[in-house]
């Protein structure tokens, strides 16, 4: 892999700041005409407002339920990984060694 340096830094207050003498990338023309910016779209996904038209007044439940499901997925995946790792170690220690 090539050792490349970043050409720009994204700052919350100042936007894209160039680190070199290069011109920072410009926004694609297709994105300039969209009715909602990417920032606002992602924020609407993050806080659950994007799903308000389908969930109605239950929208406020979307974020905590989603977080709970992600946590459950993390915990069960970790449990499964630990169980498989333990079984592999037991299998390796009980296997006869031919030397």
C-alpha positions, 0 to 999 in steps of 0.5 A, a space after each residue: 500500500 502506498 503511503 499517501 498523506 491526506 489532502 484535506 481535513 473536514 471541520 464542523 465549522 469551516 468545512 473542507 480545509 485543504 492541507 496542500 496546494 491542491 484544490 479541495 474536491 467539489 460537490 458533484 452536480 447531482 448532489 447540488 440539486 437534491 432537496 435535502 443535504 446529505 448531512 440532514 438526511 443522515 441526521 434524520 436517520 440518526 434520530 429516527 425522524 426519517 421513519 416518522 411517516 411510517 411509524 407515526 407517533 411510535 417514532 420516538 421508540 425507533 432509536 432506543 429499540 434499534 440501539 437495544 437490538 444492536 446491543 443484543 446483536 453484539 452480545 450474542 455475537 460475542 457469546 457465539 465467538 467465545 463459545 467457538 473459540 473455547 471449543 477450538 482450544 478444547 479440540 486442539 488440546 485433546 487432539 493427539 500430537 504426532 511427533 
